[in-house]
Amino acid sequence: MRAGGTTAPTDSLSGAGGTAPAPDRRTTPRVGRARAWAELLRVSALFTVPGDALAGAAAAGLRPGRGTALAVGASLCLYEAGMALNDWADRDEDAVDRPHRPIPSGRIAPAAALGAAGALPAAGLALAARAGRPALLVASGLAATVWAYDLRLKHTKAGPAAMAAARGLDLLLGATASAGAADNVAGRDRDTGPLAAPAHPGAAAPRPLAAARSAAPAAALLGAHTYAVTAVSRNEAQGGSTTAPLAALGATAAFGLAVAGGRHRAGGPSQAPGRSGPGHHPGGPPRTTPVPASVLVPDRLLAAALAAAYLRTAAPPLLHAALNPSPALTQRAVGGGIRAMIPLQAALAARAGAPAAALAVMGLVPVARKLARKVSPT
């Protein structure tokens, strides 16, 4: 199972799974080095990362802004650090099971991979710090979780929980960074939808801690999905387990129904007592007007459609792996579970009343599929 700053399993974004193709010896040295680094960092799996920050901002009742962009940058750095550290830690194991990987094949030196694993977290934490201390605190916890997983927990019973925590923390990073960035004053007026700025000068977005509380249910759901996929991935090299795919299949169905049928009013729980909410004039009574049906119904329909896309992506390969738990089909089930994170993130954003963010996340799917055909994400 490959750990990234935010992801769980042997990061297969394509449904194909399996081993990576042998390197093309006809390429030039420069192209060959670039491809080796692309394989080490699994660039085709990066597209599961931005949706965490966008879903986190949406769950906190915030429009994407500077803080969200900083969260995406920090997440990408921490994710890639986890990929490099994972291959460095697994270099002896990969020499037997995956000799084509960049380190055992000699295309990347172990010291270079370890250097990247050390430099990338520093860059990620620096970006998170620019979004405020709460975002830096969450990013530090995320970095620590990734290192603990790669170096200690991956082959223990705590491995799936560690990866679930990493993915959940990444979504909370998006929420806290979006709320904490100094120039992110975009909020959500419950009557009119997203606003470019608060309706009154004294209005304010949720504080980072309140934003994290509001985003906690979405983070828990995304983490639970990650846990289920990670549990399946523990058998991807040998296969033979029907229990894990069956359990993940049932969990996936429950997650899809929860996202499609649940109703979440973004930003509602995040308002601290005595603090003005988006669109609320200081000194006036708290805004408690419910979301009108004209706004709520389209968002719920979009969330239901995206939840269906999530189920279509994750469920079939899990069923195939449960019926025939061969290594190849188990790897495909893991890949489908990782690929399904994108529609799940989009569904969470739509459920929170952020259809534009949801559609932006789904826009990553075709790009991710195209890149996965060129660079194996496993």
N, C-alpha and C positions, 0 to 999 in steps of 0.2 A: 504494500500500500504506500502510495507516494503522498507525502505531506507537502502542502503548500501553505502559504500564509493564511489561506482561507479555505482550502479545499480539503477534501478527504482523500479518496482512494487513488490507486494507480491512475493518475489523472487522465483518463480516457474520455475525451469529449466526443469522439466519434463512436458510433455504436459498434464498430468493427472489433475493437479490442485486439488481442493477439500481440505478437511481437513486432517491433519496428523493422522496416526493411533495412537491408545491409547498406552501408554508405556507398555512394557512387564514387568509385575511384577515378572517374574521368573528370570530376570537377576540379577547378583550379584550387590551389591551397587556400586562397582567401575565401572562396565560396565554401570550401570544405570546412573551414574553421567556423564560418557563420552558421552553417547547418549543424555542426556539432553543438554549438552553444544553443541553437534553437531546440535541439533535441534534449539537451541537458535541462533547459529551463521550461520545456514543454509549452512553447508559446501558443500552441493551438488551444490549450486549456485556460489561457488567461481570460477568455471571454466569459467565464463564470464568475469573475471577480467584480466588475463594475456594478452589476445588479445588486450586490449586497449594500453598497452605499446608497444607491437610489431607493431601494426598498426601505432602508433605514430612515432616510430623510422623509419618505412618504409616511411611514408609520408614526413619525414624530410630528406630522402635520406641517412639514416644511417643503417649500419648493427647492429644487437643486440650486446650489449657489457655489460660492468660492469654497466654503467648507466641505461641500460634497466632493468637489474636484480634488481637494487636498486629501480627502479620505480615499478616493479612488487611487490616487498616486501612491499613498502610503500602503494601501492594500496590495497593489501590484508589486511593490518592492518587497514586502514581507512574504508574499506568495512565492516570488522567484527565489528569495533567500531560502525558503523551505525546500524548494525543488533542488537547488544546488547542494544544500546540506544533506538532503536525503540521499542523493547519489554518492556523495562523499562517504557518508556513514555506511552505505550498502555496497561499497566498491568491491569488497571480497565476495559477498553473496552474489552480486551481479556478474562477477567473473565466471561463475558457474552457471547461473540461471539465465543471465542476459548479457552474454559476452559482446553483443553488438552495441551496448550502451557506450556513450562517449568516453567515460573514464576507463573501463576495462579494455576497450578497443584501442586505447592509447591516443585518441584524438584530443582529449583534454586532460591535462595533468591534475592529479588530486589536489595539489597545492593551489592551482588556479580556481578549482571549484570551491575549495574552502575559503579562499580569499573573497570570492563573490558572495558566499554565504555570510561573511562577516561585514562586507561593505554595504550590501543591500539593506539589511535591517537599520543601519545607521541612517541611510537616506530616507527610509520609510518613517522612522521615528522623527526625523527632522521635519518632514512634511506634516506629520500629525501634530507636532508641537506648534506649527503655525496656525492650527485651527483651535488652539487653546489647551490648557492643562488637562481638562477632562478627556479630550481626544487623545492626548499623549499618554494618559494613564491607561486607557483602553488599548491603545496600540502597543504599549509595553507589555500588557498582559497577553495580547495576541502573539507578540514575538516570543515571549517566554513559553507559551503553550506550544508553538511550532518547534522550538528547539528541544523542549522536553519530549515531544512526540518523536522527533527524528532520532534523538540520541538515546532515549531510554524507554519510552512507553509503547513504541510501535508494535512490538511483539509481545506485549502483555495484554491482560484483560482490560486494562485502562485505555488501550489505544483508541477504540471507537469513541469513547467519551471525550478524549482529548481532541479528536478531530471535530466532534460535534461542538465542543466549546470554542474551537478556533473559528468555525464558520459563524456561530452565533455572535462571538465578539466582533467579527468583521462587520456584521450588520449593525451592531451597536456603535461601532466606530463611525459609520456613516451618519447615524443619528446624532451622536455627540459632536462630531465635527461640523455638521450642518448647522447645529444650534449654537456652537461656540465661536465660529468664525466672526470676526468683528464686523465685517461688512455684509453678513448674511442677515438681512432684516425681512426677507420674504416670508410670508406666513400664509395661512389659509383662512379666509373668511368663510364661515359655515353657511352663509346665505348665497354668496356669489361665486364660491370656488376659489382657485388660486389667485393671488394678488401679487403684483410686482413689488409692492411695499405695503406696510401697514396703513390702514385708513387714516390714522391720526399720528401726530408726531410722537406721542408718548407710548404708542403700542410697541410691543416687543414679542419676539419669537420665544418659544419655550426655552428655559434654561437647560444646559446640557444634561444635568441629572434627571430633570423631568422628561426630557426627550428620550433618554435611555429607558426610563420606566415605561413610557408610552410604546417604545419599540420592542420591549422585552417579549411580548407574545409572538411577534413575527420572528424574532431571533430564536426563540425556543422551537418554533415549528421548523425553521430552516436547519437548526442544529439537530433536531430529531431525524429529519430526512438524511442528513449527513451521517448520523450514527448508523442508520439502517444500511446505507450503501457501504459504509466502512466495514460493517460486520460481514457483508457478502464478500468484500474484497480480500478478506483474510484467507479465503480458499481459492483465489483466482489462479494461483500457480499449480495447485494439485487438483482442484475440483473435488467432487465427491460429496458435497454437502447440499442437501435439499432443504434443511431446516432454515438456514439463513435466507435463501431467496424467498421461501414461502413467508417467513416473518416480515421480510422487507416488502413483499407484495401486499400483504395485509396493511402494513403501516402506510404504504404509498396510497392505497385506496382511502384510508382514513384521513390522510393529509389533504388529498385532493377534495374530499367532501368538506373538510373543515374550511378550506380556503373558499370553495365555491358557495357554501351555505352560510358561512359566518358573516357577521357585519361588524365592521370596525370603523369608528369615527376618528379619523386621524387627528391627533392633537388634543382630543377631548380630555383624556386622563392626564395629559402632561401639564395642565395648567396648575401652577402652584397657588395656594391660597394667598389672596391679596395681591396677585400679580396680574397685570393686564394681559389678555390674550390677543392674538392677531385680530385686528379690526375692532378692538374694544377701546373706548375712550377712557383714559385714566380718571378715576373718581366715579365712574359710572358703575352700574351693576354688572356682574359677570355675564358674559354672553352664553346663554344656554339654549338658544334656538336650535332645534334639531335640523339635520340635513333634510331639505325638501325632497319629495319623491322624484321630482324632475331631475335632480342631480344624482340621487342615490341609485335609481334603477339602472341607468346606463353603466355606472361603475360596477354594479353587481353583475350585470350581464357580461361585461368584459372580464371580470374576475372569474366567472363561471367558464367562459370560453378558454381562458388561459389555464384554468385548473384542468380542463379537459385535455389541453395540449400537454400539460405536465403528465397526466395519467397515460396518454398515448405514447409518450416518450419513455417513461420509466417502466410501466407495467409489462408490456409484451416480452422484453428481454428477461425480466425477472421470472416470468412464467416459464419461459423456455429453459432457463437455468434450473428451475425447480423440477421440471419434467426430465431434464437430461443434464445433470450437474457436471458436465465435462469442463476442463479448464477453458476451452475456447468460449463456450456459452456463458460461463461464469464471468469471464473477462468482458464479454459483451453486456452482461447485466450491469457490471460496474460502470462501464462506459455510458450506458443508457441512464444510469442513476446520476452520474455527473452532468451529462448533457441536460437532464431534466431540471437541473438547478436553475437554468435560465428562465424557462416558463414559470417555475415556482416563484422566483423573485418577481417576475412581471405580475403574476397573479396577486402576490402580496401587496405590490404597489397599487394595483387597481382596486383591491379590497380596501385600501386605505384612502381611496378617493383621488388617486394620482394617475389618471389614464395616460397622460402624455409620457410620464416616466415609465409606465408599464410598456407602452409601445416602443419606447426607445430601447428598453432592455431586450425586447423581442427582436429588434432590428439587428442584434448581435448574432443571432442564430445562423443566417446564411453565411456570414463572414467566417464564423467559427468552423462551420462545416467545410468550407472551401479550404481553409488553412489546414484543417485536420487531414485532408487528403494529401497534402504536401509534406507535412512534418508529423510523424506519429506522436501522439500525446502519451504513449505508454512507455 
